[in-house]
Amino acid sequence: MERIGDEIDKRVDAKLGERREPPPAPPARTSSGTATVFMTLGSIALGLGATAIATSLGKNAASQVLMVLLIWVAIAVVNVAHGRRRG
């Protein structure tokens, strides 16, 4: 009977020891805050430059609007993908 009690005590102590371990560390960030700022500002700068080029070279207003929309949608997709990767 005493051996069974000792075995139960060992198992309880082992289970309590498992619970006392610190939680695992969160995963390391893949990108720093500085990289995100440069990504955001860089994409805005490139978007403004591409918009200026698209509006100055377009032959009609419809093609200019379509090109500007395409540029900014592509920039938004890249920024959203970058943000989710950091996530």
A tleap script that builds the chain and sets N, CA, C and O, in Angstrom:
source leaprc.protein.ff14SB
mol = sequence {
  NMET GLU ARG ILE GLY ASP GLU ILE ASP LYS
  ARG VAL ASP ALA LYS LEU GLY GLU ARG ARG
  GLU PRO PRO PRO ALA PRO PRO ALA ARG THR
  SER SER GLY THR ALA THR VAL PHE MET THR
  LEU GLY SER ILE ALA LEU GLY LEU GLY ALA
  THR ALA ILE ALA THR SER LEU GLY LYS ASN
  ALA ALA SER GLN VAL LEU MET VAL LEU LEU
  ILE TRP VAL ALA ILE ALA VAL VAL ASN VAL
  ALA HIE GLY ARG ARG ARG CGLY
}
set mol.1.N position { 0.817 -1.185 0.000 }
set mol.1.CA position { 0.000 0.000 0.000 }
set mol.1.C position { 0.867 1.257 0.000 }
set mol.1.O position { 0.560 2.244 -0.669 }
set mol.2.N position { 1.941 1.199 0.755 }
set mol.2.CA position { 2.832 2.351 0.855 }
set mol.2.C position { 3.517 2.633 -0.488 }
set mol.2.O position { 3.707 3.790 -0.862 }
set mol.3.N position { 3.885 1.572 -1.205 }
set mol.3.CA position { 4.515 1.746 -2.519 }
set mol.3.C position { 3.558 2.424 -3.487 }
set mol.3.O position { 3.978 3.281 -4.264 }
set mol.4.N position { 2.297 2.063 -3.456 }
set mol.4.CA position { 1.309 2.679 -4.345 }
set mol.4.C position { 1.163 4.160 -4.003 }
set mol.4.O position { 1.088 5.002 -4.899 }
set mol.5.N position { 1.122 4.477 -2.717 }
set mol.5.CA position { 1.039 5.879 -2.302 }
set mol.5.C position { 2.240 6.673 -2.757 }
set mol.5.O position { 2.107 7.808 -3.213 }
set mol.6.N position { 3.425 6.075 -2.633 }
set mol.6.CA position { 4.637 6.758 -3.094 }
set mol.6.C position { 4.599 6.986 -4.597 }
set mol.6.O position { 5.006 8.045 -5.076 }
set mol.7.N position { 4.116 6.005 -5.341 }
set mol.7.CA position { 4.028 6.126 -6.799 }
set mol.7.C position { 3.049 7.240 -7.186 }
set mol.7.O position { 3.316 8.016 -8.104 }
set mol.8.N position { 1.934 7.312 -6.493 }
set mol.8.CA position { 0.954 8.372 -6.767 }
set mol.8.C position { 1.565 9.735 -6.455 }
set mol.8.O position { 1.396 10.681 -7.223 }
set mol.9.N position { 2.270 9.839 -5.338 }
set mol.9.CA position { 2.928 11.107 -4.990 }
set mol.9.C position { 3.927 11.529 -6.057 }
set mol.9.O position { 4.005 12.711 -6.392 }
set mol.10.N position { 4.690 10.589 -6.594 }
set mol.10.CA position { 5.666 10.898 -7.643 }
set mol.10.C position { 4.966 11.431 -8.888 }
set mol.10.O position { 5.406 12.406 -9.498 }
set mol.11.N position { 3.878 10.779 -9.249 }
set mol.11.CA position { 3.146 11.202 -10.454 }
set mol.11.C position { 2.529 12.584 -10.269 }
set mol.11.O position { 2.558 13.408 -11.183 }
set mol.12.N position { 1.969 12.839 -9.081 }
set mol.12.CA position { 1.386 14.158 -8.819 }
set mol.12.C position { 2.468 15.224 -8.853 }
set mol.12.O position { 2.272 16.290 -9.437 }
set mol.13.N position { 3.605 14.945 -8.233 }
set mol.13.CA position { 4.714 15.901 -8.255 }
set mol.13.C position { 5.200 16.160 -9.674 }
set mol.13.O position { 5.532 17.290 -10.032 }
set mol.14.N position { 5.237 15.102 -10.478 }
set mol.14.CA position { 5.672 15.257 -11.871 }
set mol.14.C position { 4.690 16.139 -12.632 }
set mol.14.O position { 5.106 17.012 -13.394 }
set mol.15.N position { 3.403 15.923 -12.436 }
set mol.15.CA position { 2.389 16.740 -13.122 }
set mol.15.C position { 2.459 18.197 -12.661 }
set mol.15.O position { 2.370 19.113 -13.478 }
set mol.16.N position { 2.616 18.406 -11.368 }
set mol.16.CA position { 2.726 19.774 -10.867 }
set mol.16.C position { 3.991 20.449 -11.382 }
set mol.16.O position { 3.986 21.651 -11.647 }
set mol.17.N position { 5.059 19.700 -11.523 }
set mol.17.CA position { 6.305 20.238 -12.070 }
set mol.17.C position { 6.132 20.672 -13.505 }
set mol.17.O position { 6.717 21.672 -13.923 }
set mol.18.N position { 5.336 19.938 -14.273 }
set mol.18.CA position { 5.083 20.308 -15.667 }
set mol.18.C position { 4.349 21.640 -15.735 }
set mol.18.O position { 4.623 22.458 -16.613 }
set mol.19.N position { 3.428 21.857 -14.825 }
set mol.19.CA position { 2.645 23.084 -14.843 }
set mol.19.C position { 3.442 24.292 -14.392 }
set mol.19.O position { 3.111 25.422 -14.749 }
set mol.20.N position { 4.472 24.069 -13.621 }
set mol.20.CA position { 5.269 25.179 -13.104 }
set mol.20.C position { 6.314 25.675 -14.085 }
set mol.20.O position { 6.939 26.710 -13.854 }
set mol.21.N position { 6.507 24.957 -15.168 }
set mol.21.CA position { 7.483 25.391 -16.160 }
set mol.21.C position { 6.992 26.673 -16.811 }
set mol.21.O position { 5.790 26.840 -17.021 }
set mol.22.N position { 7.905 27.577 -17.132 }
set mol.22.CA position { 7.475 28.825 -17.770 }
set mol.22.C position { 6.924 28.542 -19.168 }
set mol.22.O position { 7.332 27.579 -19.818 }
set mol.23.N position { 5.999 29.381 -19.624 }
set mol.23.CA position { 5.457 29.184 -20.972 }
set mol.23.C position { 6.548 29.391 -22.016 }
set mol.23.O position { 7.513 30.114 -21.767 }
set mol.24.N position { 6.407 28.770 -23.172 }
set mol.24.CA position { 7.435 28.942 -24.206 }
set mol.24.C position { 7.508 30.399 -24.664 }
set mol.24.O position { 6.511 31.120 -24.647 }
set mol.25.N position { 8.685 30.807 -25.067 }
set mol.25.CA position { 8.895 32.176 -25.521 }
set mol.25.C position { 8.140 32.405 -26.823 }
set mol.25.O position { 8.032 31.494 -27.643 }
set mol.26.N position { 7.614 33.618 -27.023 }
set mol.26.CA position { 6.928 33.896 -28.288 }
set mol.26.C position { 7.920 33.832 -29.447 }
set mol.26.O position { 9.115 34.063 -29.262 }
set mol.27.N position { 7.423 33.519 -30.635 }
set mol.27.CA position { 8.338 33.444 -31.775 }
set mol.27.C position { 8.988 34.798 -32.061 }
set mol.27.O position { 8.387 35.851 -31.848 }
set mol.28.N position { 10.202 34.746 -32.538 }
set mol.28.CA position { 10.945 35.970 -32.842 }
set mol.28.C position { 10.297 36.697 -34.011 }
set mol.28.O position { 9.757 36.082 -34.930 }
set mol.29.N position { 10.364 38.001 -33.953 }
set mol.29.CA position { 9.821 38.787 -35.058 }
set mol.29.C position { 10.666 38.580 -36.297 }
set mol.29.O position { 11.890 38.472 -36.224 }
set mol.30.N position { 9.990 38.526 -37.445 }
set mol.30.CA position { 10.718 38.344 -38.689 }
set mol.30.C position { 11.171 39.685 -39.277 }
set mol.30.O position { 12.037 39.737 -40.149 }
set mol.31.N position { 10.571 40.751 -38.785 }
set mol.31.CA position { 10.893 42.050 -39.335 }
set mol.31.C position { 10.836 43.080 -38.215 }
set mol.31.O position { 9.995 42.978 -37.322 }
set mol.32.N position { 11.707 44.052 -38.252 }
set mol.32.CA position { 11.708 45.062 -37.205 }
set mol.32.C position { 10.741 46.189 -37.559 }
set mol.32.O position { 10.259 46.280 -38.688 }
set mol.33.N position { 10.472 47.030 -36.592 }
set mol.33.CA position { 9.609 48.174 -36.824 }
set mol.33.C position { 10.204 49.135 -37.835 }
set mol.33.O position { 9.482 49.767 -38.605 }
set mol.34.N position { 11.536 49.243 -37.829 }
set mol.34.CA position { 12.207 50.127 -38.784 }
set mol.34.C position { 11.991 49.647 -40.212 }
set mol.34.O position { 11.769 50.453 -41.116 }
set mol.35.N position { 12.055 48.345 -40.414 }
set mol.35.CA position { 11.841 47.800 -41.753 }
set mol.35.C position { 10.428 48.091 -42.233 }
set mol.35.O position { 10.214 48.368 -43.413 }
set mol.36.N position { 9.466 48.029 -41.324 }
set mol.36.CA position { 8.081 48.315 -41.693 }
set mol.36.C position { 7.908 49.775 -42.081 }
set mol.36.O position { 7.196 50.085 -43.036 }
set mol.37.N position { 8.550 50.668 -41.349 }
set mol.37.CA position { 8.468 52.098 -41.675 }
set mol.37.C position { 9.078 52.355 -43.048 }
set mol.37.O position { 8.499 53.077 -43.859 }
set mol.38.N position { 10.246 51.765 -43.311 }
set mol.38.CA position { 10.867 51.946 -44.624 }
set mol.38.C position { 10.009 51.339 -45.733 }
set mol.38.O position { 9.919 51.902 -46.825 }
set mol.39.N position { 9.390 50.216 -45.464 }
set mol.39.CA position { 8.518 49.576 -46.458 }
set mol.39.C position { 7.332 50.487 -46.767 }
set mol.39.O position { 6.976 50.675 -47.930 }
set mol.40.N position { 6.733 51.043 -45.738 }
set mol.40.CA position { 5.566 51.902 -45.929 }
set mol.40.C position { 5.933 53.188 -46.662 }
set mol.40.O position { 5.292 53.555 -47.647 }
set mol.41.N position { 6.963 53.866 -46.178 }
set mol.41.CA position { 7.351 55.125 -46.823 }
set mol.41.C position { 7.879 54.907 -48.234 }
set mol.41.O position { 7.619 55.703 -49.136 }
set mol.42.N position { 8.620 53.826 -48.414 }
set mol.42.CA position { 9.138 53.517 -49.747 }
set mol.42.C position { 8.037 53.212 -50.741 }
set mol.42.O position { 8.094 53.646 -51.891 }
set mol.43.N position { 7.027 52.461 -50.301 }
set mol.43.CA position { 5.941 52.129 -51.220 }
set mol.43.C position { 5.117 53.368 -51.562 }
set mol.43.O position { 4.638 53.497 -52.689 }
set mol.44.N position { 4.947 54.276 -50.611 }
set mol.44.CA position { 4.222 55.520 -50.905 }
set mol.44.C position { 5.027 56.371 -51.888 }
set mol.44.O position { 4.463 56.922 -52.834 }
set mol.45.N position { 6.327 56.481 -51.673 }
set mol.45.CA position { 7.172 57.266 -52.580 }
set mol.45.C position { 7.154 56.683 -53.993 }
set mol.45.O position { 7.026 57.415 -54.974 }
set mol.46.N position { 7.286 55.357 -54.084 }
set mol.46.CA position { 7.239 54.732 -55.408 }
set mol.46.C position { 5.863 54.888 -56.052 }
set mol.46.O position { 5.750 55.080 -57.263 }
set mol.47.N position { 4.825 54.804 -55.231 }
set mol.47.CA position { 3.468 54.979 -55.755 }
set mol.47.C position { 3.242 56.377 -56.296 }
set mol.47.O position { 2.623 56.550 -57.346 }
set mol.48.N position { 3.743 57.376 -55.581 }
set mol.48.CA position { 3.603 58.751 -56.068 }
set mol.48.C position { 4.375 58.963 -57.368 }
set mol.48.O position { 3.884 59.605 -58.297 }
set mol.49.N position { 5.586 58.416 -57.422 }
set mol.49.CA position { 6.373 58.536 -58.657 }
set mol.49.C position { 5.717 57.820 -59.824 }
set mol.49.O position { 5.658 58.355 -60.931 }
set mol.50.N position { 5.227 56.619 -59.582 }
set mol.50.CA position { 4.559 55.864 -60.651 }
set mol.50.C position { 3.269 56.552 -61.085 }
set mol.50.O position { 2.920 56.535 -62.266 }
set mol.51.N position { 2.569 57.148 -60.144 }
set mol.51.CA position { 1.342 57.881 -60.481 }
set mol.51.C position { 1.665 59.096 -61.350 }
set mol.51.O position { 0.957 59.384 -62.315 }
set mol.52.N position { 2.729 59.796 -61.002 }
set mol.52.CA position { 3.127 60.958 -61.808 }
set mol.52.C position { 3.485 60.541 -63.222 }
set mol.52.O position { 3.103 61.209 -64.183 }
set mol.53.N position { 4.207 59.456 -63.355 }
set mol.53.CA position { 4.580 58.976 -64.691 }
set mol.53.C position { 3.358 58.524 -65.476 }
set mol.53.O position { 3.215 58.848 -66.655 }
set mol.54.N position { 2.470 57.769 -64.815 }
set mol.54.CA position { 1.285 57.251 -65.501 }
set mol.54.C position { 0.366 58.376 -65.969 }
set mol.54.O position { -0.215 58.288 -67.050 }
set mol.55.N position { 0.231 59.414 -65.179 }
set mol.55.CA position { -0.653 60.511 -65.585 }
set mol.55.C position { -0.024 61.413 -66.641 }
set mol.55.O position { -0.739 62.061 -67.406 }
set mol.56.N position { 1.297 61.463 -66.691 }
set mol.56.CA position { 1.925 62.322 -67.696 }
set mol.56.C position { 2.058 61.621 -69.050 }
set mol.56.O position { 2.136 62.291 -70.080 }
set mol.57.N position { 2.085 60.298 -69.067 }
set mol.57.CA position { 2.275 59.574 -70.317 }
set mol.57.C position { 0.986 59.055 -70.941 }
set mol.57.O position { 0.980 58.655 -72.105 }
set mol.58.N position { -0.098 59.058 -70.185 }
set mol.58.CA position { -1.357 58.509 -70.703 }
set mol.58.C position { -1.925 59.346 -71.822 }
set mol.58.O position { -1.792 60.570 -71.825 }
set mol.59.N position { -2.566 58.676 -72.787 }
set mol.59.CA position { -3.133 59.380 -73.930 }
set mol.59.C position { -4.546 59.881 -73.639 }
set mol.59.O position { -4.954 60.913 -74.171 }
set mol.60.N position { -5.292 59.169 -72.806 }
set mol.60.CA position { -6.629 59.643 -72.447 }
set mol.60.C position { -6.867 59.432 -70.951 }
set mol.60.O position { -6.128 58.710 -70.281 }
set mol.61.N position { -7.898 60.068 -70.457 }
set mol.61.CA position { -8.171 60.063 -69.019 }
set mol.61.C position { -8.505 58.667 -68.510 }
set mol.61.O position { -8.122 58.318 -67.394 }
set mol.62.N position { -9.203 57.870 -69.292 }
set mol.62.CA position { -9.599 56.530 -68.841 }
set mol.62.C position { -8.376 55.647 -68.623 }
set mol.62.O position { -8.308 54.916 -67.635 }
set mol.63.N position { -7.413 55.707 -69.535 }
set mol.63.CA position { -6.211 54.884 -69.360 }
set mol.63.C position { -5.376 55.368 -68.171 }
set mol.63.O position { -4.749 54.564 -67.481 }
set mol.64.N position { -5.370 56.675 -67.938 }
set mol.64.CA position { -4.640 57.213 -66.791 }
set mol.64.C position { -5.258 56.739 -65.473 }
set mol.64.O position { -4.543 56.327 -64.559 }
set mol.65.N position { -6.574 56.798 -65.383 }
set mol.65.CA position { -7.259 56.368 -64.165 }
set mol.65.C position { -7.042 54.876 -63.934 }
set mol.65.O position { -6.777 54.454 -62.808 }
set mol.66.N position { -7.152 54.084 -64.985 }
set mol.66.CA position { -6.948 52.636 -64.869 }
set mol.66.C position { -5.524 52.321 -64.404 }
set mol.66.O position { -5.327 51.463 -63.543 }
set mol.67.N position { -4.553 53.001 -64.961 }
set mol.67.CA position { -3.164 52.768 -64.585 }
set mol.67.C position { -2.898 53.176 -63.139 }
set mol.67.O position { -2.202 52.460 -62.418 }
set mol.68.N position { -3.433 54.302 -62.706 }
set mol.68.CA position { -3.252 54.761 -61.328 }
set mol.68.C position { -3.900 53.760 -60.359 }
set mol.68.O position { -3.305 53.419 -59.337 }
set mol.69.N position { -5.096 53.296 -60.671 }
set mol.69.CA position { -5.751 52.287 -59.820 }
set mol.69.C position { -4.927 51.009 -59.747 }
set mol.69.O position { -4.770 50.432 -58.671 }
set mol.70.N position { -4.409 50.572 -60.866 }
set mol.70.CA position { -3.596 49.362 -60.899 }
set mol.70.C position { -2.338 49.527 -60.038 }
set mol.70.O position { -1.963 48.615 -59.302 }
set mol.71.N position { -1.704 50.664 -60.130 }
set mol.71.CA position { -0.493 50.937 -59.338 }
set mol.71.C position { -0.806 50.851 -57.847 }
set mol.71.O position { -0.099 50.168 -57.107 }
set mol.72.N position { -1.860 51.538 -57.398 }
set mol.72.CA position { -2.146 51.590 -55.965 }
set mol.72.C position { -2.704 50.273 -55.436 }
set mol.72.O position { -2.491 49.944 -54.270 }
set mol.73.N position { -3.407 49.522 -56.259 }
set mol.73.CA position { -3.860 48.187 -55.830 }
set mol.73.C position { -2.654 47.273 -55.635 }
set mol.73.O position { -2.596 46.520 -54.662 }
set mol.74.N position { -1.701 47.335 -56.547 }
set mol.74.CA position { -0.494 46.513 -56.411 }
set mol.74.C position { 0.280 46.893 -55.146 }
set mol.74.O position { 0.773 46.015 -54.438 }
set mol.75.N position { 0.388 48.176 -54.860 }
set mol.75.CA position { 1.080 48.619 -53.646 }
set mol.75.C position { 0.336 48.141 -52.402 }
set mol.75.O position { 0.962 47.708 -51.435 }
set mol.76.N position { -0.979 48.216 -52.419 }
set mol.76.CA position { -1.768 47.755 -51.272 }
set mol.76.C position { -1.580 46.258 -51.049 }
set mol.76.O position { -1.449 45.815 -49.908 }
set mol.77.N position { -1.566 45.478 -52.122 }
set mol.77.CA position { -1.375 44.030 -51.992 }
set mol.77.C position { -0.012 43.719 -51.379 }
set mol.77.O position { 0.090 42.859 -50.503 }
set mol.78.N position { 1.021 44.401 -51.825 }
set mol.78.CA position { 2.363 44.170 -51.289 }
set mol.78.C position { 2.421 44.537 -49.806 }
set mol.78.O position { 3.007 43.800 -49.013 }
set mol.79.N position { 1.827 45.660 -49.425 }
set mol.79.CA position { 1.857 46.086 -48.023 }
set mol.79.C position { 1.033 45.163 -47.128 }
set mol.79.O position { 1.437 44.881 -45.999 }
set mol.80.N position { -0.102 44.694 -47.608 }
set mol.80.CA position { -0.913 43.760 -46.820 }
set mol.80.C position { -0.166 42.442 -46.646 }
set mol.80.O position { -0.160 41.873 -45.554 }
set mol.81.N position { 0.455 41.960 -47.699 }
set mol.81.CA position { 1.235 40.715 -47.605 }
set mol.81.C position { 2.383 40.870 -46.608 }
set mol.81.O position { 2.661 39.960 -45.828 }
set mol.82.N position { 3.036 42.006 -46.639 }
set mol.82.CA position { 4.130 42.261 -45.700 }
set mol.82.C position { 3.603 42.308 -44.261 }
set mol.82.O position { 4.221 41.760 -43.349 }
set mol.83.N position { 2.468 42.961 -44.070 }
set mol.83.CA position { 1.890 43.046 -42.743 }
set mol.83.C position { 1.452 41.693 -42.198 }
set mol.83.O position { 1.620 41.426 -41.008 }
set mol.84.N position { 0.903 40.847 -43.037 }
set mol.84.CA position { 0.481 39.511 -42.598 }
set mol.84.C position { 1.681 38.620 -42.282 }
set mol.84.O position { 1.626 37.798 -41.368 }
set mol.85.N position { 2.748 38.785 -43.028 }
set mol.85.CA position { 3.945 37.994 -42.779 }
set mol.85.C position { 4.535 38.322 -41.419 }
set mol.85.O position { 5.057 37.439 -40.738 }
set mol.86.N position { 4.460 39.577 -41.020 }
set mol.86.CA position { 4.959 39.983 -39.714 }
set mol.86.C position { 4.070 39.430 -38.604 }
set mol.86.O position { 4.539 39.028 -37.539 }
set mol.87.N position { 2.804 39.424 -38.886 }
set mol.87.CA position { 1.796 39.056 -38.007 }
set mol.87.C position { 1.826 38.485 -36.812 }
set mol.87.O position { 0.777 38.252 -36.212 }
savepdb mol mol.pdb
quit
